[in-house]
């Protein structure tokens, strides 16, 4: 090439620039060139001439030869590099800036050491670019933050930052990567100093093809806020190592990002809190074995440390299996349109000081199946205003906090299951609280060890199954029965009757000393028994329905007892309920009814014979032939058994009465028929006539109750 075409004044400095450019000859060891067409630049020659600073703007450059050791400040502004750029394993001691430059061919900065700040702001790389094992070694000086900068940079082909090291912070803000991008094992090593937070920035960055941050390390916090990933994204085993300082809560920022393709955060580790606020995952996302390790330390008053997925949108499958949340996490108002998995996830945040570590799913919406199998919730959970539109599975899920509550939640198909039936006695006890909840599809509770189960204002629209559920004993060695307040049962409610069975004393024991609360509690219990009774009748379970009707009447009796300003009708109703409760347990206890029949007949016979004795002392001689001695012997034996506590007081009287009844049946059966003894017989005195009449009325009531009780307890349909 004809040397006459080059500027002679620049040749001695290793710069072959064509005529027509603007330049300044070295002044204070500086060269400035503008609007040039440069064939080549030789940095070895520049340094031999003692040049300390080179500035070139608005120029076209074909060939550039960097020195192995470059000890001058380099500034290229709005330059076009027409050929490949090679700087393999070179060392740059001073600042290097390529601002607004175009690189037409491949660029090789692999193995380079930038000892001072490096900037490629607003540059454009049209071919493949290599920063493999490149070291950006600039460090903060005199409280001035040094930033390696790729702001607004445009990479049209593949770019490699594999194993690169950024000693100070770096910014790729508003950059664009049109092809695959590799930050594999890249190290972002900037650390905060004097409680000043250092941030590596990818804010507003646009990745059009696959991007890899596998095994990258961010020593300080990083922000990808408002970035966009159009293809698959990988943060596999990536480490976000920034930690909270005393001044502010450090947050790794993934807010308002759009991920259009699959995303993998498998085995990633976040030391500081992390935010995915209002981000959107349009394809499958995997957070397998991810560790969110932020803990509460040196926390300011009322400051909340929270990993945030608030308002996050998951359009395809979201998998948080085996993830660990060391402090609280919030999925508030997030939406899962496809299957979600939290299998084996550990929500380990604990309350410290005045701050309550709460795992927050408030107002989240799960449109498809979601599984919390083997998940562990250590702190309080907020599941209020949540919708499970698909099936939800809590299999072997552990809720350690007793403050846990499902409130204002919609379930469709819900399963609360322990998978190991043989270990049910050794399983951890669980507490479940449901308030203002709707179960719209089949609900299952299986193989669980439950210490507390509360349902308040709950609607069961479909079948509910309690299979092999063990309600553990309380401190009084009684079953902790589930509590139901204002619940609605629209389909089969399959729970063992013993768990909803209350005797009179149990209902009475549920009442506290407050009269108004007593009345309200009794109304709740009566409402529960009424609804369960109707449920059993609707599904042809007459036996349980009869039991529940009895419990309803118990509650009604206690309700009338505690009601103020009772009417005469209500007073009579109360005594009527007391009578039938004691006579036959509201037509459910046939044996009790028979005992009363025997006692009434026996009592009548006793009074009758006593009356005869009073009138005729020779009656003993007359009765002796009717088994008097045998009767007395039986009475003595029954008394001995009673005093040895092998028979209850009521049963004792029934046994004594049975001896009298037996004598009456054997020797004077006519007495049993009461008023029939008066027909055609005028030998009785006035008291005997009165006794026969009262006995007839009472025995009539008892016999009527007996036949009704027998009919209600019959397995033959009436």
C-alpha positions, 0 to 999 in steps of 0.5 A, a space after each residue: 500500500 502506497 505510504 504517501 497516502 498516510 499522514 507522515 506526522 503520525 507514522 513515527 507513533 505507529 499510526 497509519 492514518 490517511 490524509 484528511 483527518 484531524 489530529 494533534 501531535 503529542 502534547 503532554 504525551 497525548 495524541 488525539 485523532 478525529 474523523 480518520 481512516 486508520 489502517 493500523 495502530 501499533 501500541 508497542 510503537 506508541 509506548 516506545 514514544 512515551 505516549 500516555 494517552 490515546 484518544 480517537 473519535 469518529 474514525 474507521 480502524 482496520 487493524 489494531 495491534 495491542 501490546 502485551 503490556 499497555 501502559 497508556 489510557 485508551 479512549 475510542 469514541 464513535 469508532 468503527 473497527 473494520 477487522 477482527 480485534 485481537 487482544 488475547 492475554 494482554 494487560 491494560 494498566 490504565 483506563 480503556 474505553 470504547 464508547 459508541 463503537 462498532 466492531 464489524 468482525 470478531 472481538 477477542 479480549 479473552 485472557 485480558 487483564 484490565 487493571 483499571 476501569 473498562 468501558 464499552 458503553 453504547 458499542 455494537 459488536 456485530 460478530 462473536 465476542 470473547 471475554 473468556 477468563 478476562 479479568 476486570 481488576 479495577 478497584 474502588 479508590 478514595 471512596 470513588 466507585 469504579 464501574 466497568 461499563 457495558 451500558 447500552 451495548 449491543 451484541 449481535 452474535 454470540 458473546 462469551 464472558 465465561 470465567 471472567 472476573 469483575 473485581 469492581 462492579 459492572 453495568 450492562 444496563 439497557 444492553 441487548 444480546 441478540 444471540 446466545 450469551 454466556 456468563 458461565 462461572 463468571 465472577 462478579 467480585 465487587 464488595 460493599 465498603 463502609 456499608 455502601 452497597 455495590 450493585 451489578 446492574 443488568 437493568 433493562 437488558 434484553 436477551 433474545 436467545 439463550 443466556 447462561 449464568 451457570 455457576 456464576 458468582 455475584 459477591 455484591 447485589 445484582 439487579 435484572 429489573 425490567 429486563 427481558 429474556 426471550 429464550 431459555 435462561 439458566 441460573 443453574 448453581 448461580 450464587 448470589 452472595 451479597 449479605 444484608 448490611 447495617 444500613 439497608 436490606 440488600 435485595 437482588 432485583 428480578 422485578 418486572 422481568 419478562 421471561 418468555 421461555 424456560 427458566 432454570 434456577 436449579 441449585 441457585 443460592 441467594 444470601 440476601 433477600 430477592 425480589 421477583 416483584 411483578 415479573 412474568 414467567 411465560 414458560 416453565 420455571 424451575 427453582 429446584 433446590 434453590 436456597 433463599 438464605 437471608 436471615 434476620 440480623 441487625 434488623 431495624 425496627 419494623 423493617 421486613 426481610 422478605 423474599 418477594 414474588 408479589 404479583 408474579 405471573 407464572 403462565 406455565 409450570 412453576 416448580 419450587 421443589 426442595 427450595 429452602 426459604 430461610 426467612 419469610 417469603 411472599 407470593 401475595 397476589 401471584 398467579 399460577 396458570 399451570 401446575 405448581 410444585 412446592 414438593 419438599 420445600 422448607 419455609 424455615 423463617 422464624 419470628 425474631 423480636 417484634 417481627 413475625 416471620 410469615 410466609 405469605 400466599 395472600 390473594 394468590 391464584 392457582 388455576 391448575 394443580 399445586 402440590 405442597 407434598 413434604 413441604 415444611 412451614 416453620 413460621 406462620 402462614 397467610 393463606 387468606 383470600 387464596 384460590 385453588 382452582 385446580 387440585 391442591 395436595 398437602 401430602 406429609 406437609 408439616 405445619 409447625 405453627 399453631 397460628 396457621 389458618 386458611 382464611 377466605 380460601 376457595 378449594 376445588 379438589 383438596 387433599 390433606 394426607 399422610 402417606 405412611 399409614 403404619 407410622 400414624 401414631 408417631 407422626 407429628 401432630 398437625 393443626 388445621 384452621 379453616 375460616 370463611 372457606 369453600 370446598 367446591 370439590 372432593 376433599 380428603 383428610 387421610 392418615 393424619 394425626 390431628 390435634 386441632 381441626 377447626 372449621 368456621 363459616 365453611 361451605 362443603 359443596 362436595 364429598 368430604 372424606 376422613 379416612 384413618 384420621 386420628 384425633 389425638 387425646 387432649 390433657 383430659 385424655 379425651 378426643 380433640 374433636 373437630 370444631 364446626 361453626 356455621 358450616 354448610 354440608 351439601 354432600 356426603 360428609 364421611 367422618 366417623 360418628 365418634 368424632 362428631 358425637 357429643 353427650 350432654 355433659 360434653 356440650 355443657 362443658 363447651 360453655 363458658 361463664 359468659 351468658 351471651 356467649 353461652 347462648 351463641 355457642 349453643 345456637 352454633 352447636 344446635 345448628 351444626 347438629 341440625 345440618 349434620 342430621 339433615 346431611 345424614 338423612 339425605 344420604 340414608 344414614 338414619 342411625 347417625 341421623 338419630 344420634 345427631 337429632 339427640 345431640 340437637 335436642 341436648 343443645 336445645 335444652 341447654 339453650 333454653 336453660 340459658 335463654 333469658 325471658 323464656 315464654 311459658 311454652 319454652 319453659 314447658 318445652 325445656 322440662 319436656 326435653 329433660 323428661 325425654 332425655 332421662 326416660 329414653 335419651 330422646 328415643 335412642 336408648 331402648 335399654 334405658 326405656 326398658 329400665 324405666 318400664 321395669 322401675 315404674 311397674 316395680 315401684 307401683 307394685 311396691 306401693 300397692 303391696 305396702 298399702 296392703 300391708 298397712 291394711 292387713 298385717 297378715 299379708 306377709 303370711 299370704 305373700 310367703 307362698 308367692 316367693 317372698 323369701 326368694 325375693 328378699 334373697 335376690 334383693 340382698 345379693 343385688 345390694 352386695 354387688 352394688 356396694 362393691 361398685 359393680 353396678 351403677 345406682 340407676 341399674 341397682 334400682 332397676 334390678 331391685 324393681 325387676 324382682 318385684 316385676 317378676 313376682 307380679 308377673 308370676 303371681 298377680 299379672 293383672 296389676 301390670 295393666 293398671 286401670 284394668 284392675 278397676 273395671 268391674 271391681 268396687 272393692 278398692 278404696 279411694 287411695 288405691 283408685 288414685 294410685 291405679 289411675 296415676 300408674 296407668 298414665 305413667 305406664 302409658 307414657 313409658 310404653 308409648 316411648 318404648 315402642 317409639 324408641 324401638 321403632 327408631 332403633 329398628 333396622 327395618 325401614 318404617 
